[in-house]
Amino acid sequence: MIHGKEGRKFGRKKGQRKAFLKGLAGNLIKRGRIETTEARAKAIRPFVERLVSTAKKQTLADFRNLLAKLDKSSAEKLYFEIAPKYSKRAGGFLRITKTDSFRKRDGGKIAVIEFV
């Protein structure tokens, strides 16, 4: 039996992978839209959507949870600017658009992930 195969590993150990996703999510929140590989975009989408759902509740405990998962500037932007826009929306806060370009060094497919 094969257990524990959920999620992408990106050739990193758990701590490195966690920091990697935290950095990608922070950049997405700060910029509103980033261009990255399809695999990375698909990996951060559920992570960021969960954070937006948490931020929508607008409680102090949820803000502290955001601070634990993101850096301070990203958490503040998400809590005070982005989440109130989506207060009426049930889900689907992010859009992944596949492009027809490839990364030059390894041929990775490029995608754009942005807030709807």
Secondary structure, DSSP 8 states (H G I E B T S, - for coil): ---S--S--TT--HHHHHHHHHHHHHHHHHHSEEEEEHHHHHHHHHHHHHHHHHHHT--HHHHHHHHHHS-HHHHHHIIIIIHHHTTT--S--EEEEEEEEE-TTT--EEEEEEE-
